[in-house]
Amino acid sequence: MTQESEYFVSIVIPVYNVEKYIGECVTSVMNQNIEQKTECLLVDDCGKDNSIAVAQELIDKYEGDVSFKIVRYEHNKGCSGARNEGARRAKGEYLLFMDSDDYLLPNGLKTLVDIALQHKGVDIVHGTIKAEDKEANPFVEWPDKLYRVPEYSDNETECQKRMQERHYIGFVNNRMVRREFFETNKLYFFEGIIHEDDIWNFCLGRYVKSIAHTPKETYFYRANPNGIMGTLNIKSFNSRCQIADYVLGSIRLGSSYDRELTFVLSEMHKAEDQFKLNPFDKMQKGNSVLKKLYTISFYDGDKYSGVVYKIMRIALRQIFRLQCLVKK
C-alpha cells in the first residue's frame, strides 16, 4: 500500500431505496475472504425506505475484518454524487464501486486483489460480470466473446484504445481503480445526469496506462426494472446530449479525434432511440451539440478525410434528425 492509504481497497456503495436487495449486497462484502485491509463505505443517498436501517443492523452484528462506515448527508445527490462523496472519503489504495442491488460473488474481491498484487501499480483491474439474465444482458460477456483482451497490458496507447472503443464492459462496477490515478486525473463522476458510466469510462480511457483483466466471474449484476436504468424518460435523452456535448467541447481542434466522434455518434444514436420510445414535447439539449459539430465540420475540412470525416458527417445528420423530431 502507499504511505497515504490505510486500506488496500475501499468499496463504495451508494444506497437509495434498495431495501429488498441491500442485505444481500452488504452480506456479500462481509463474506469476502482476503488478507488485505478493506473498508466499505455505504453512502446514504436519502432514500425513503429502510435500506440504511437494514444495513446498519447487519453491521452491528458483524465481527469480521472489513471496516464498515455509513456516510450520511442531508439531501439526495444522485448516484454520481454519492459515488463522489464515497471516493473523497475513501482511504484505500484502490476504489471499487458497487451498486446496492448487486453483489460480489464468493472470492470475487480476492480474485481482483490478487491480480492487483501481481501487477503492482496497475491503474485498473477488471473482473467479469455474471448476469441474472444473459439473454437480456448479452453485453456482460463482451470480454470473453467479442474481444480477446489481454490479461495485462501496460501499453498506454493500446490500453486507451481498448477503453475508449469499449473492449471492456462499460460498467463503473466490478473494477478496481487505483485511487491516486483517480484523484490525479480528477475522474469524479458527472453529477445531475444518468448514463454517467458512459462518459466516465471514456474519460478513464484518456488517461489509463495499464489494465489487468480476469475472465473469472467476480460480480453479480441484477437488472432492476425499478432502478434508474430501467426507467426511460426525458432525463435519459438530455443526459445523452450533455455527454456528447462535453466530449465535443473537450476536443482540441487540429488534433486527431476519431474516437471522440465515434463516441459522440454512439451517444446520439442512443438518444434517438430514447426519443422514439418517448416522444416528448421539448428536447432542446441537442442544440449545443449541434453548434460544436458545426464548428468541427467547418474547421480545415480537407484535413479530415476517410473515416474521421465520414463520422463527422454521419454525426451531423444524426443531430439534424433529432432536431427535426423535436420541431415536430
N, C-alpha and C positions, 0 to 999 in steps of 0.2 A: 504494500500500500504506500501511497505518497505520504509525506510527512503531515499534510493537512487533512488527510482522510482518517476518520475514526472507524469507518467500516469499509469493507470491500464492496458491498452492494447496498444501495438504497433503493428499495422498492416503493414506488409512488402510485397510490391508488385513489383517484377521485371517487367520492361516494355521493350518489344522488338518486334517491328513490329506487333502491335495489334491495329492499327488504327480503325479497324472495331468494336472492342469489348471494348476498354479501357473506353469509355464513360459510358457504362452500368456498368462496374466494379466499376469505381470511384463513380458514382451516387448511387450505392447500399450501399457503405460505408457512403456516405453523408446522406442517408435516415435511417440509424440505429438510434434507439431512446434509448439511455442509459444515465444514470446519471454519470457514472464513466468517468473520463478524458481519452480521446483516441487520439492517434496520428496515422497518416497514412504516411508511408514512401514509395514514388514511386521512385524506383531505375531505372534511365535511363541507359539501357544497350546498348546504342549507336546503336539503330536501324536505318533503312533507310527511315522510313515513318514519318507520322506526329503524332504518338501516344502521345508524350510528349506535343506537342502543343495543342492537343485536351484536354488532362488532365489539362494543365495549364489554358485554357480558362474556364473550369468548376470551377477550384479552385478560379480563380479571381472573379467569380460571387457568390461564396459560402459565406454564412453568418452564418453557423451553428457552432456547438461546437467542431467538430473534427479538430484537428490541422494537416494540410497537409504540407508535405515537399517533395520537389523533390531533390533527391540525384543524383549528376552528376559526372561522371569521363570521362577520355579521350578515353578509348578503351573498346571494348566489353570483358566482363569477363564470359559470360555464365550465365545460371540461378543460378547455385550454387554460383558463385562469387557474383552475385547481391544480393542473399539472405544473404550471409555472410556480405556483406557491410551494408545492412539494419539492420541486427541483431547487428552489432557492434555499430551502431549509435542510436539504439533504447534506449528509456528511460522508457519503460513500465515495469510493474511487470510481465506481460505476453506478449509473442510473438504470433502473429497469421499470418501465411504465406498464401498468396493467389496467384493464377495465374491470369494474367491480362486479360485472355479471359473467366474467370469465374466471378461469382458474389455472394454476400451474399444475402440470402433470407430475406424478411421482418422479423424483430425481431430476425434474426439469431444470431447476436452478443450478444444481450441481453440474449438470452437463454444460451449461453456459459458462459457469465459473471455471471449470476445468479447462475449457478452451481459452478463456482469457488468461489463465495462468500459463498455459502452454505458449501463447503468443503475447508475451508481456508488452504492455503498452498499446495493444490493438485498439483502434478507435471504436469499432462496432463489432459486436458478436450477435449473429442472427441464429435463432432457432427455427424449427419448422412447426407449423401450426396443425393441430388436429381439429377438425370442424364437426359440428353436430350433424350437419347435412352437407356432404361433399358435393352432391348434385346441385344444391342451391348455392354453394360457395366453391366453385371449381378453382378459383384463384389461390386457394390455400395450398395448392400443390405446385405452384409456379417453380420453386427452386429445383424440384426433382424432375418435372416433366417437360416444362417449356424451355428452361435454360439449365445448362450444366455449369453452375458457378463453382469455382474452386473452394476448397475448404479454408484456404487462407491466401490472401494476396496483400502485398504492400506496394503494388504498382499503382501509384497515385492516379495516373491517367485512366487505367482500366477500372479502378475502384469507383471513380467519379462517373465514368461512363455507365457502368452497370447500375449504379444507384439511380442516376437520372433517367435511364432508359427502362427502369422498373424491372430489372432482372431479379430483384429480391421482392418479397411480399411487401406491399406498401402500407403496412401497419406500423403504428407507433409502438404497439405492444410486442412482446416476445423478442426483444433485442436489448442487449446491454450496451449502453453508450457511455464512453469514458467521460466523467464529469468535467475534467479540465478541458477536453475537446469541446464539450457542450457549452461551457461558460466562455471560453476564449473566443469562440465564433458566434456568440450570442444566439444560440439556436433555440431560443424560447418560442413557445407556441403562439400563433396568431390568435388573438382573443376577439370574441364577438362574431366569429364565423363558425360554420360547420365544414366538414371535409378538410379540416386542418391537417390531417395526416398527409394529404397530397402535397401541400406546399412545404411541410416540414421535411418530408423525405427528399423533396427536390433541393431544399437548402442544405440538407446533410450532404447531398451529392456534390455540392460546390466545394466542400472543404475536406471531406474524408480522404485519408491517406492509407488506411489499412482496414480490411474487413475479414472477419472469420465467420464461417457458416457451418452448421451441422445439419445433416439430413434427419437426425433424430427428432421425433416429436417432443416438444417441451412445454407446449401451451395449448389449452383448450379454448377455442373461440366459439362463443354462443351467439347466433344470430337472433338478437332480441327485437321482435317486431314492435315493441313499445319503446325502444330506445330512440335516440336522436336519428340514427342512420336508417331506422325503419319508418321514419315519417318523411314524406315528400311534401315540401312546401316552398313558399317564395324565398325563404331564407336560404334554401339549398341553391336555388338559381343565383341569387345575389352573391352568395359565397363563392360560387364557381367564377363569377365575373370578377370579384375582388381578387381572387387568387391569380387569375390571368392578368389582371391589371398590375398587380405587384411584380410579377415576373417580367412583364414587358417594361415596366418602369425601371427595373434594375439592370436592363441591358445597356451596355456601352456601345454606342454607335461606332461602326467601323471595325467591330470585332466579329468573330465568327460565333453565331449563337443559334445554330440549328437545333440543339437540344432544347433551348428555351422556347423556340417557336413550336417545336413538336409538342412540348408540354402544354403550351397555350392552346394549341389546336385540340388536344385531347380534352382539356377542361371545357372548351366551348362546345364540343360535341356532347359532353355530358350535360352541359347547361341546356342545350337544345332538347335533349331527351327529357330533361326535367320539365321544360316548358310544355312539351307535347302532353306530358302526363298531368300537368297542372296549368291550364290556360288562364293565367292571372291577368288582371286588367293593367297593372302598372309594373313594368320591369325596366328600370332606367339604368341599372348598374353597368350595362354593356357600353354606355356612351364613352366613358374614359378609355376603355379597352380599344374601342374603335379609333379614337384620336391617336393613340400611341401606335397602332398598327399603320395608320396613315403616315405618321412621321417616319416609321421604319421603311415603308414601301417606297417612299419618295426620296430616301437618302441613298445616293450613289447606287441606283438600281442596277446598273450594269455589273456591279461587283458581285451581286448575289444571284448567280446563275445556278442551274441544276437544282438539287434537292432543296436547298435553303430558300431559293426564290419561289419554288413551287409551293413550299409550305406556307410562305407568306401570303401568296395569292389565295390558297385554299382557306387560310385563317380569315382573310378579309371577307371572302364570300360567306364564310360561316357567320361572321358578325352581321353582315348585311341581311342574311336570312333571319337572324334573331331580331334585328331592328324592324324588319317588315312584319314579323309576327307581333311585335309589341304594338306597332301602329294600328294593326287590325283590332 
